[in-house]
């Protein structure tokens, strides 16, 4: 595998590439806005965990370029299959940020309607969503639909059997799927060196006959170019693509993780110098004040929305269990309703 595709160096200067063209400045300014909002979302969600408003939050601080680009290159009819860390990608796709965080608050189901924005529920088990993504893509092909699926995962997911099964099926049936592996160097506390000795995770595509690209995951310009080409290839019958984004998880795995037990702070600080926001802001010649008010409005919406306490409806226990409720499920619902009504009757 060649070195990672890069269009912008960490200092914001242009890194010419013979194959991939730099996106226009209007597109990059729009994506800078998304990066600013995504970073503020990560910060506010972390604060809400500390305040007891969220049960857990897996931050994508430092990986926002991957999140933003993955959603931005999709067309309205395409699907996004995110992981638990891909909140920013779901929001970029148009899902209400308060609804996205409802799952992490501990509310029922995934918090939003997956079909409304074509964003599947965020997946906590590693790699299981990749098989679902391939299934949706293959079904769309069988039905003659113009649909591309963007399947997100981390480096840890590449150690799961589901990852390999998904790639193999997609390759054999030329399913219109783009696999984006966000290699942030740690599967919780397990470093990449303990998962694979391959030169790169993108090299894994070779064994399945899947075109693969290694890209600088902190360069939103390069990500837009590489992922955009992969979506176009999938949409025109070219089959799947495996993209590895070389990035880094700045924050701990979640609020329940102590990252100091398995990595040095010097490593984190070195990656801070590759920050995707700083890189793009420098290239565009921006001051850093742009979109700040909008970001603070987003943070305020999150605080208000996730501070609201709604009364739980016990009947929701039986919703969406089956498309058509079974007799047993109906009987259980009726029994619970009768018990609730009995409790409300005066003694």
N, C-alpha and C positions, 0 to 999 in steps of 0.2 A: 504494500500500500504506500502511495506517495505521501508527502507531507500534507497536512490539513489545508483545505481550501481556505484562503483568507483574502478579503478585499480591503479590510481596514486593519492596520496595525494597532497594538494597544495604545500607542500615543496619538491615535486619530489620523495618522497619515495614510495615504492610499497605498495599497499593496496590489499592484497590477496582476491580473490573472488572464492567461491566454484564452481560457474557455468561458469563464463567467463574467458577465458585464455588471458594472456597478448599477444598482437601482437608482432611479432618478431622485433628486433631492426632496421633491414633494412627498414621495413614498417614504423616504427615510425620516422626514420630519414627522409624518403621521405615526411611524413606528416608534420614534423617540417619545412621542406623547404616550403611547402604550407602555413603553418601558417605565416612564415616570409613574404612571398610574399603577402599574404592576408592582413596582418597588414599594410604593406607599401602601398598597394592599397587603403585601407581606409584612411590613412593619406594624400596621394596625392589627392584623390578625394575631401577630405575636403578642401584642399588648392585651388583646382580648382574652387570650389564653391565661395570661398572668392575672387578669381580673376575674377569672372564673366564668367568662361568657362563652368560651369555646373549650371543649374537652381536650382537644389536641390540634396542633397545626404543623404540618410538614412544610417548612418554608422553601421557596424556590429562589431565595435571595442569591444573586449571582448567576442564576440560570434563566433570568427573564427573557433574554434574547431568544432562547430556544422556544420558550412558551409563546412569545408574541409571533415569531415567524411561522411556527407550525400552524397557528390558527389563521394568520393573515393570508397565506397562500391558498387556502381552501376556497372553493366556490360555494354559493348558497346551497346547492344540493348535495354537497359532500358531507362526510361524517368525520367527527373527531372522537377518538377513543383515548381518554386521559387516564393517568394514574392518580393516586392520592396527592401527589405533589404538584399536579398540573392545574391548580386553581386559576392561575393567571391566564392560562391558555383557554380555559372555559369562559372566563370573563371576556377575553378578546374575541371569542366567538359570538358573544352577544348575550350570554346568560347573566341574569341579575346577580351581582356579587353577594348580596345577602342570601339569596337562594343557594348559591354554590356552597357557602359556608355552613348551611343548615346541617348537612351530614356530619361535619366535624363538630357541630354543637351537640350532636347526639339525637337529633330529631329523626322522624321516620323517613324511610326510603332515602333517596339521594338529594331531596330538597328542591329539585326542578324537574320539568317535563323534558326528558331526553329528546323527544321527537320535535319539540318546538324549535330548537336551534341545531338539531342533529349533533348533539353532544351526548355520548353515552355516559352512564353513571361513572363517577370516579372509582377506580378499582384499587382496593387495598392489597389483595393477594397478588404476588408478583407474577406477571406474564399471562394471567388468565384472560385478560382483556384482548390479548393479541389474537387468540383463537376466535373470539367473538368478532373482532374486527375483520379477520379474513373471511369469516362466514357471511358477514354483511356484504362485503365486497363481492364475493363469489355469487351470492344470491342476486345482487344487483346486475351482475353480468348475465346470469341466466334469464333475468326478466327484461334484459335489453335496456336497462337504465344507465344513464350517464352519471355514475357516482364513483368518486374516489374516496378512500378511507385513509385517514392519517392516524396511525397507531403509535402511541407514545409509550416509552418504557425507560427504565434506568439500566445501568450496567449490571446491577444485581439480577435483573430479569433474564439476562443472557445466560445465566447459569441454570435456568429452569428448563425442563423438558418442553413446556408449552411454547417457549420461544422458538425452539428448533422445529417443532411440529408446525407452527404457524408459518415459518419461512418456507419449509418444504412444501406445504400445501399451496401456499401462494405462488411459489415458483412453478409447480407442476400445472396448476390451473390458470397461470398468468393472471392472478387476481389483481385488481387495481388498488394496491395497498402501498403506502409509503410507511416504512418502519423507521421511526426516529428514536435512536438510543441516546439518551442524555447521559453521557459518561461523566458522572460527577465525582468519580474516583473511589467512592465508598458505598457498599451495600450495607447500610447501617454502620457497623464498625469494621466490616471486612474490606480491606483494601483490594484494589483491582488485581494486584500481583498474586493474591490468594484465590482469585477466581479464574484467571486465564493467563497463559503465557504467549498467546497469539500476539503478533506485532501490533495489531489493533483489533478492536471489536468489529470494525467494518470488514476485516478479512474473513469473518465467518460467513459472509454472503457468498464467497467463492465456492464453498462446498455445496451450495444449493443452486448455483447458477443464477444468483440474484445480483444485478449490478449494485455496487456499493461505493459510497463516497465518505471520506473522512473530512469533516469541516470544523473550523474554529467555532465552537459553540458560544463564544462571547462576542462574536462579530455578527450582528443582526443583518448586515448587508450581505455577507456570504451565505448566511442561512436562508435568506429570502431567495437568493439566486439558485442555490442548490436544491432546496425544497420545492421551489417553483418549477424547476425543470423536472423534478421527480413526479410532481402532480401532473404535469403536462404529458409525460411519458405514460403514466398510468391511464390517463383519460383517453389516450389515443391508441390503446391496445398494446402498449409496450410492457405491461406487467409490473411487478413490484420492484421497489428500490429499497435498499438498506442504507440509511444515513447514520453515521456516528458523529455526534456533536461532542467535541472535546471541551468540557466545561468543569465547573467546580461548585460544590455545595458549601457556601460560606457559613451558614448557620448549622446548628446541630441537626441530626436526623429529624427529630421532633423535640418538643419541649421536655419530653421524658428522657432525652438522651444527654449524656455527658461526653461531648466530643473530645474533651481534653484527655480522655483516657486512651485514645487511639491515634491522635494526630497532634503535631506541634503547631503552636500558634504562628511560628515563622512561616509555615507552609500556607496557612490561611492568609497571612499578610502579603505573601508573594502573589497570591491569586487576586487579592484586592486591587493590585496594580493593573489587572486585566479587565476591570469592571466594564460591562457592556454599555452602561449608561454614559460613563465618562468618555469612552472611546467614540461613541456616536455624537455626543454633545460637542466634543472637540472638533470632529470632522465638519459638523454643521455650523460651527462658529456660534453656538448658543451660549447663553450666560448661566443657565442652570435655574433660572427663575421661571422659565416657560412652563406652563401647565401646572404650576404649583397650586394655584387656587382650585383648579379642577381636582387635583389630587387630594386636597384637604376636604373638598366636598364629598369625595368618595369615602374618605376615612370617617367623616361625620355620619354618612349613610350607614356604614357598617356598625358604628357604635350604637346608633339609634335602632337599627333593625335587629341587631343581635342582643340588645338589652330588653327588648319587648318580651314579656312573659305571657304566652297564650295558654289557656286552659286545655289540657290534652283531651281528646275525644277517644274514649275506649273503643268506639266502633271502628276506628281506623285500623285496629289490629287485624281486621278481617278484609280490609281493602287491598286489592291488587295481589291477593294470594293466588287466585286462579282467574282466568278470563271469565269463566262461568263458575260461580261458587258451587262447590259440591254440597250434597245434602248434609254431610257431617259439618261442614263449615257453617252452613246456614243455621243448623241446630245449635252450634256453639255460640253463634252471634245472638240468636234468640234467647238462649239461656243467660248470657251475660246481660242482655238488655233487661230481662225480667228481674235479675238480681239487683241491678241498678235502680230500677223502678221501685222495688220492694224497700230499698234503703231510704228512698225519698218519702215513703209513706209515713205519716205520723204514728208514733208508738201508741 
